[in-house]
Amino acid sequence: MSVRRRGEAKQANGFASGRANGHANGRLRGQQEVLSLTDAKTDHSRWRLRDTNGVHTWHYLESDEQVAASPQSPAELHYLGQDTGAPPLPKATTPLQAAENGIAFYERMQLPTGHWGAEYGGPMFLMPGYVITCYVTESRFSQAEETEMIRYLFSVQNLGTKNGGDGGWGLHVEADSSVFGTAMNYTTLRLLGVPAEDPRMRKARGCLYDLNGALLGPHWAKWWLSVLGVMVWDVVNPVPPELWLLPDWVPIAPYRWWIHMRQVMLPMSYIWSKQWVYPKADSDPLIRQLRQELFTQSHDEIKWARYRNAISPADNYHPKTHLLDFLNLILVLLWIPFLRTAAIARKAEAWTWKLIQMEDANTDYGCLATVNAPMNTL
């Protein structure tokens, strides 16, 4: 996906124009206007999947001339859910025929450079980090990209007969609603321009309030919302980058962690140590609104540090041990205020920053996966 600086002109070819920013623009939208915006979709015949040395990015063609000059491939039609025009494969009656059918299918899906596209759908905690990173770095998606992200998030919302229809989102598309899924995807939709008065957003807030608000979200939710300036860093349990200074033989050294946890906690620890917050959080009308929309109590009255270990039962898949709670307490009460010198912090930040740079260089900025990539970018 391409991004552009916020404030650049937008064009609408083949889909509804205009962005909703809720109350931030100083007026409330009528019900019909809200629904026409958030129910918009793009013209799928305009999307093209570019493959540049294995880097796959979707692009929306603005002109009819571009569309005519670049017909969609079978792979693009397939990924977009369109008819590929391929003749039906014969029904397999033996394992060998089934394998041959599979080969025939994937042969049609192969991109000109030899690659295959890979959909990464299902988890509901991937898009929020990407959108928050783009927002706080003052980058922006194209309008076509915004339109389809909004449409996707609403399409997997727990509405109607889906998971009780409470209006929230879960950890993945099939999960019951949780604070993590609901708070993060609600925030994502607001950042993408969906107004708070959209009926589905009101339903999502009701679900979040029934779960006692964003304060009961897990660590990752609190971390991202602190970056955005909706929460305060006191609510986040410590992620000290000093851990990366430990020798590999130490039992808790990051070298011994599962790789996905290690590579996520790496940029997390660097940004936690910097206590970085979106610089315009206090003056941004949308952030000020989110501070009121995500909590069941006044934002100004929240005692943030009290909620470091608070987590909703809906999110508590693997409860923390008392030992971990004790270690976090030691970090907060002893290590950070008394033993963590500025020199130690600088050394740890310098080493974690170098590790982040090495991962970016080693993966051509693709990073290990879609959780740590936005964190590395930030």
N, C-alpha and C positions, 0 to 999 in steps of 0.2 A: 504494500500500500504506500502511496506517496503522501507526503504531508506538506503543508504550506504554512507560511506565517499567518498568524491570526490577523484578520483585517483585510486580506487580499480579496479582490472581487471574486464573486462566485457566479457561475453560469449554471443554468438548469436546462439540460437537453434530454427530454424523454422522461422527466420525473418532476414531481411537484417542487416548486421553488420556495425559497425562504427558510429562515431558521427561527426556531422558538427558543427564547432564553427566559421564559417564565416572567417573573416580576422584574428581572434585571433591566428590561428595556422600559420599564415604567408604566406598563399597561397590562391588563388581563385580557386574555383571548377568549372569544366565545367558544362554546362547545363544538360547533361545526368546524371552526378554524383549527382548533386543537386536533380534532380527529383527522382532518384532511392532511395535516402536516405529519402526524405520527403514524398514519396509515400509508404514507407515500412509499413507493417502490421505484426502483430504477428500471430502465429498459434493458433487460438482460442481453439483448442482441448487441449491445455496445461494449460489453466487457471483453477484455483480452488478457490472457495470461502470458506475461513476458518471462522468458527464461534466459537470464544473462549469466553464463558460466555457473549454472546451478542455483542462482538466486531467482526465486519465483516471486513475481509481484503482479497483482491485478491492476489494470488500468482501464479507465472509462473513456471511451472515444466520444469527443464532443461534436464532431461534424459528420454529416452523411458521407462526405468524401473519404474520411478515414475508415468508416465502416465498410464502404464498398471496396476499398483498397486492401482490406485485411479481413477476409472471411474467417469465421470462427472454425476452429479445428474440432474434430470429434471429442478430444479431451476437454476443451473449453465448454462445449455443449453439455457434456456429461457432468462436469463439476457444477454447472449452473442449473442442473436439473432439467435440461431441455432434451428434445428428441435428437439423437445423434444421426439418425438416418441409416444406421447400420442394419443389414439384414439380420433377422433372428437367427441365433445359433441353433443347430440341430440338438434335439434332446439327447443327452448322453445316456447310453445304456451300459457303459463299462467305465471303470476308473480311468482308463486311458483316454476315452472320448471326453470325459469331464476335464481332464488335464489339458487336452487339446483345445477345448472351448475356452478354458482360462487363459491359455497362451494367446489365442486369437483375440480375446477381449483386451488383454493388456498390451498387445501389439498395437491396437488402435489407440490406446490411451497414452502411448509413449510420445513424449515431446520430441521435436526435431533434433535436439541436442543429445537425446538418449535418456533424459531424465523422465521420471514420473512425478506428477504432483502428489502432495500428501495433505489431506484435510486434517486439521487439528481441532475438531469440534468436540463438544461434550463437557469439559471442565468449565465452570462458570467463574473462575478466578483469574483467567488469562487476559481477557479484554480490559478489565478495569485498570490493571497496572499500565497497560499500553496507553489507554486514554488519559489517565492521570499524568503520566510522564509527558505526553504531548501538551497537555493543558498547562502544566507548571513551567514548561520550557517555552511556552508561547508559540508552539507550532500548532498546526491545524490540519485536519483531514480535508480532502475534497468533499464537496457536498454529496456526491454520489456515494462515497464511502460512509459518510455520516448516515445517510438515508438507509443504507443496507445494514449498518451496525444497529441502528435503532430498531429496524424491522426484525432483525434476528433476535435481539434481546426480548422484545415483546412476544415473539413467536414461541419462546420457551418459558415464558412466565407461567407460574402455577395458577391458572384460571380455569373456570368451568369445572370439568370433572378431573382435571389433572392435579393429583396430589392434594385433594381437598379444596382446591380453588381458592386458597387464602390470599393470593396475589403476590406472593414472594418468589424468591429464587433459592435454589439449594446449592450444594457444593458442585453438583453436576446437573445436566439437563433433566435427569430422571429423579433427582433427589427431592425429598421434602424440604420445605422452606427452612432456612437458617438465617442467623444474623449476618454471618459472613456473606452468603449469597445475596441476601436481600439488600443489605446496606451498601455493598460494593456495586451491585448492578443498578440500584436506584441512583447512586452517585454518578455512575457512568452515563446513564441516560440524561441526567440533569446537565452534565458537562457537555454532552452531545447536543444539547439544546431543547430537550423535551421539557415543557413547562410543568410546574408542580400541580397545576389544576387538571391535568389530563386524568380521566377517570381511572385508568390503570395505575397511575402514579399514586393517586389517593388510596387505591386498594393496597398497593405495596407498602405505603406508610402505615396503614392500619395493621398489616401483618407484622411490620417491624416493631410497632408499638406493643403489639400482643407478645412479642418476644423480649420486651423491655428495652428496646432501643439499641443503637450501635455500640453503646458502652460495653455490652456483653459479647462483642465480637472477639474472635481469636487474635492472636499476635499479628498475623499478616494484615488483617483489616485495620487494626490500630496503627500499625506502622504506615500503611499507605495514607490513611486519613490524617495522620500527623504530618506527613510530607505535604499534603494538600492544604494544611492549615485549618482543617475542620476540627481535629483533635489537637491535644498538646502532648509533647514528647514524654511528659511525666507518666502518661498512661501506658507507655510501652516498656515491657520488661527489657533489661539491658541486653545488648548484642555487642559485647566489647570486641573490637578488632584485635586486642591483645592476644586473643586465643590463637591467632595466626603466627604469633611469635613463639609459640610453644614448640619444643622438639617433637618430631614425629612419634617418638617412643612413649610420650605421655598419653595415658588412656583416653583423655578427652580432646586430644589434638584434632583439628579439623581433617587432617590427613586420614583419620580413621572413620570419618563419617561417610554415610551414603552420599554419592556424588551430587545428586540433585539438592540435598540439604546443604551440602558444603558450598556449592556454587550459588545458591540463593542467599545463604547467610553471609557470604563474602561481601557483596555490595550493600546488603542490609547493614552490616556492621560498620562499614565506612560512612554511610549516610547517617546512621544512628549517632556515630561519634561526632560528626559535624553538626548534628541536630538541625539539619537543613530543612527549611520551610519555604514554601512558595512565597516569594517576596511580596506579592500583591494581595496576599490572603486577607489582610485586614481591610483593604479598600475595595476588594472585588465584591460586588453585590451578590453574585451567585454563591460565593463561599460563605458570605454572611447568612444567606438563606439556608444553605445546607447545615450550618451550625444550629439552626432552629428546627429543621425538618427531621434530623436523624436521631434526636434524643427525646426522652420523655420528661426531661426536666430542663430548666433554664441553663443554657450553655455557660453563662457567667457564674453560675453557682456550683458547677460540677467540681468536686474534689478529685482531680484526675488520678493522682497517685493511688487512691483507694481502689481503683478499678484495674490495676495491672494484671491481677490474677482472676478477675471476674470473667466468666464465660457462660454463655447460655447452654442449658442441657442439650439443645438442638445442635450445638456445634461441638460438644465435648465428646468427640469420637474416641479419644485416647487421653483420659485424664492425666494431668501432670502429677508426678510423684511429689511427696512431701520433701524429698531430698532436693528436687529441682526448685521448689518454692523457697526452700531454705537458702540455696545457693544464690538465687536471685535477690533474696533479702540481704545477704552478705555483700553482694555487689552494690546494692543501692545504699546501704547504711555504712559500709566500711570502705570498700574498694574505691568507689567513685569519689566520695568526698574527701578521703584522707590519704589513700595510697596511690591513686592513679595520678601521677605527676604529668605535667605538660610534656615533658620529654618522652615519657612512655607513650602517651597518646599520639604524639607526632610520629614516633618511630612505627607504631602500629598502623597508623593511617597511611604512612608512606609505603609500607610493605603491602598492605591490602590493595592500595591503589595500583601498585606495580602488578600484582596478581590479576587485577581486573583488566589492566591494559594487555597483559599477556594472553588472557583468555580471548579478548576481542581480536587481537592479532592472529591468534591460532585458529580462530573460527571464522575469520573474515567478517567479524561483527555479527555473526549469526548467534553466537553464544550457545551454551548447552541446550537451552530450551526457552520456552516463551514466558517463564516466570522471571528468570534472572536477566533476560535480555533488556527489558525496559529499565530495570534497576541499574544495570551497567551503563545504559544510555544516560540515565539521570546522573 
